[in-house]
Amino acid sequence: TGSGLAASARSAPTSPVAVANQLTYTGDLVPQITKMFDQIGGLGSRVSGKTVGIKLNGVGGGGFGGLTAGQTSSVHPGLITALVVVLGKNGAKRVRLLESSGREGAMLEDRLLSAGWDINALKTAGPIVEFEDTNGLGQGKQYSTFKVKYKPYIFPAFMLNHSYEDCDFFISAAKMKNHEELGLTLSIKNLFGITPTLLYGQVPPPVGALVSPIGTYSPAVRERV
């Protein structure tokens, strides 16, 4: 109806994408992040009372050229801390930071600490802030199976850490940079490694291959999917 269209128009975000020029990671990033979320429709109705999962990008890598990892290859801790603050102010019940270490039994907090992150600042930035290394089961007892919604090209489903199913709202916090295999890292590329390497095996790359091998199902996965 006409009134319905008018209501949809009023509730639509002011912009489908928010872009801002932030010269440094120092200082208070909360106002800028708040403004950008407001420009795309706001967060409150989406995260209030909910669990938010944030997939970090590149944590544990080194910097280069005299710059830190947060300035070059990984998402900056100052940005994530400010993001957690904004989510808390918008009523998020829980924020869970997610990243895969590639090592069995690893703790994400240890990896962040070794990369120079202030864990205490993160823990106090929101009401409940949790950390999960999603390379394996982590704190869960079983993997979550995500079936492909439409006709799959290769795999009918993927098994992931439980945290990707636990969250009500998901944010991919990518570091915009070039990538040797996929060309460019953005929000979708940041999800390239969420399949647990402790569950998914890899085939040997062909001689002279310029890219990493494509992951294949391990026997444990084939039994479930």
TORVEXTI-746447 format. One line per 2 residues: number of its first residue (from 0); their letters; for each residue x, y, z of C-alpha. Coordinates in steps of 0.2 Angstrom, whole numbers, plus 5000, padded with zeros to 4 digits. Each point is the difference from the previous one (the first is absolute). Layout:
BEGIN
NUM> A> X:Y:Z; ...
END
This chain:
BEGIN
0> TG> 5000:5000:5000; 5005:5018:4999
2> SG> 5001:5002:5018; 5011:4984:5001
4> LA> 5012:5007:4987; 5001:5017:5009
6> AS> 5004:4990:5016; 5014:4990:4992
8> AR> 5007:5016:4993; 5001:5008:5017
10> SA> 5008:4985:5008; 5013:4998:4986
12> PT> 5018:5005:5004; 5006:5017:4995
14> SP> 5014:4992:4990; 5003:4982:4995
16> VA> 5019:5002:5004; 5009:5011:5012
18> VA> 5017:5006:4996; 5011:5011:5011
20> NQ> 5017:5007:5000; 5009:4996:5016
22> LT> 5019:5005:4999; 5006:4990:5016
24> YT> 4994:4987:5012; 5004:5011:5015
26> GD> 4987:5009:5009; 4982:4996:5003
28> LV> 4993:4991:4985; 4983:4997:5008
30> PQ> 4992:5016:4993; 5005:4996:4982
32> IT> 4994:4982:5001; 4984:5005:5008
34> KM> 4997:5013:4986; 5004:4987:4986
36> FD> 4988:4988:5007; 4986:5013:5002
38> QI> 5003:5004:4982; 4995:4983:4994
40> GG> 4985:4998:5012; 5007:4998:5017
42> LG> 5004:4985:5011; 4988:5001:5015
44> SR> 4986:4989:4993; 5012:4988:4993
46> VS> 5011:4996:5014; 4990:5005:5016
48> GK> 4999:4985:5012; 5010:4989:4987
50> TV> 5016:4991:4998; 5012:5008:4988
52> GI> 5014:4990:4991; 5015:5010:4993
54> KL> 5011:4991:4988; 5018:5008:5002
56> NG> 5012:5000:4985; 5018:4996:5000
58> VG> 5004:5000:5019; 5017:4994:5003
60> GG> 5008:5006:4985; 5015:5011:5000
62> GF> 5002:5018:4994; 5012:5006:4988
64> GG> 5009:5016:4994; 5001:5007:5017
66> LT> 4981:4998:5003; 4990:4989:5012
68> AG> 4990:4985:4995; 4984:5011:5004
70> QT> 5006:5013:4987; 5004:4988:4987
72> SS> 4994:4981:5000; 4987:4998:5014
74> VH> 4985:5009:5006; 5005:5013:5013
76> PG> 4996:4997:5019; 4995:5018:5002
78> LI> 4986:4998:4987; 4994:4984:5008
80> TA> 5000:5007:5017; 4990:5015:4994
82> LV> 4988:4988:4991; 4997:4990:5015
84> VV> 4996:5016:5010; 4987:5006:4986
86> LG> 4992:4983:5001; 4998:5000:5018
88> KN> 4993:5018:5000; 4987:4993:4987
90> GA> 4995:4987:5013; 5009:4984:4994
92> KR> 4999:4987:5013; 5016:4991:4995
94> VR> 5015:5003:4988; 5010:4985:4995
96> LL> 5017:5003:4990; 5004:4986:4988
98> ES> 5016:4995:4991; 5009:4984:4995
100> SG> 5017:4997:5006; 5005:4985:4990
102> RE> 5006:4991:5016; 4990:4987:5010
104> GA> 4996:5005:5017; 5005:5019:4998
106> ML> 4992:5014:5009; 4995:5015:4990
108> ED> 5004:5011:5015; 5018:4994:5000
110> RL> 5001:5004:4981; 4994:5017:5003
112> LS> 5011:5003:5014; 5015:4995:4990
114> AG> 4995:5012:4987; 5000:5014:5012
116> WD> 4981:5002:5003; 4993:5006:5017
118> IN> 4989:4986:5005; 4994:5009:5016
120> AL> 4995:5015:4990; 4990:4988:4989
122> KT> 4992:4991:5014; 4994:5016:5008
124> AG> 4994:5008:4984; 4983:4991:5000
126> PI> 4988:4991:5012; 5007:4982:4996
128> VE> 5015:4998:4988; 5005:4983:4996
130> FE> 5014:4992:4989; 4999:4985:4990
132> DT> 5014:4991:4989; 4989:4993:4986
134> NG> 5013:4989:4993; 4992:4985:5009
136> LG> 4986:4997:5013; 5006:5014:5011
138> QG> 4989:5001:5015; 4986:4989:4991
140> KQ> 4997:4982:5001; 4995:4997:4981
142> YS> 5002:5009:4984; 4985:5010:4992
144> TF> 4995:4994:4982; 4995:5014:4988
146> KV> 4991:4993:4985; 5002:5010:4983
148> KY> 4983:5008:4997; 4999:4998:4981
150> KP> 5007:4987:4989; 5019:4998:5005
152> YI> 5014:5002:4987; 5011:4988:5010
154> FP> 4996:4997:5018; 4982:4998:5007
156> AF> 5004:5006:5017; 5015:5006:5011
158> ML> 5003:4996:5018; 5006:5015:5011
160> NH> 5004:5004:5018; 4984:5002:5010
162> SY> 5003:5019:5002; 4994:5003:4982
164> ED> 4983:4993:5005; 4999:5007:5017
166> CD> 5001:5018:4994; 4984:5010:4996
168> FF> 5009:5013:4991; 5017:4998:4990
170> IS> 5013:5013:4995; 5015:4996:4989
172> AA> 5013:5012:5006; 5012:4999:4985
174> KM> 5017:5009:4997; 4999:5008:4982
176> KN> 5016:4994:4992; 5007:4990:4985
178> HE> 5000:4981:5001; 5012:4988:4991
180> EL> 4987:4988:4996; 4983:5009:4998
182> GL> 5007:5017:4995; 4991:5011:5014
184> TL> 4994:4997:5018; 4983:5007:5004
186> SI> 4985:4994:5010; 4997:4984:4990
188> KN> 5018:4995:4999; 5002:5002:5018
190> LF> 4989:4984:5002; 5012:4990:4988
192> GI> 5008:4991:5015; 4985:4997:5012
194> TP> 4999:4982:4996; 5010:4991:5014
196> TL> 5017:4993:4994; 4999:4987:5014
198> LY> 4984:4993:4991; 5004:5004:4981
200> GQ> 5015:4992:4993; 5010:5006:4985
202> VP> 5007:4991:4984; 5018:5003:4995
204> PP> 5001:5014:4988; 5006:4996:4982
206> VG> 5018:5003:4995; 5002:5018:4996
208> AL> 4984:5006:5007; 4998:5019:5003
210> VS> 4986:4999:5012; 4996:4989:5015
212> PI> 4990:4984:4998; 4982:5000:5002
214> GT> 4994:4992:5016; 4992:4983:4999
216> YS> 4989:4990:5011; 5008:4989:5014
218> PA> 4992:4983:5003; 4991:5007:5016
220> VR> 4992:5014:4989; 4995:4988:4986
222> ER> 4990:4989:5013; 4990:5015:5006
224> V> 4997:5009:4983
END
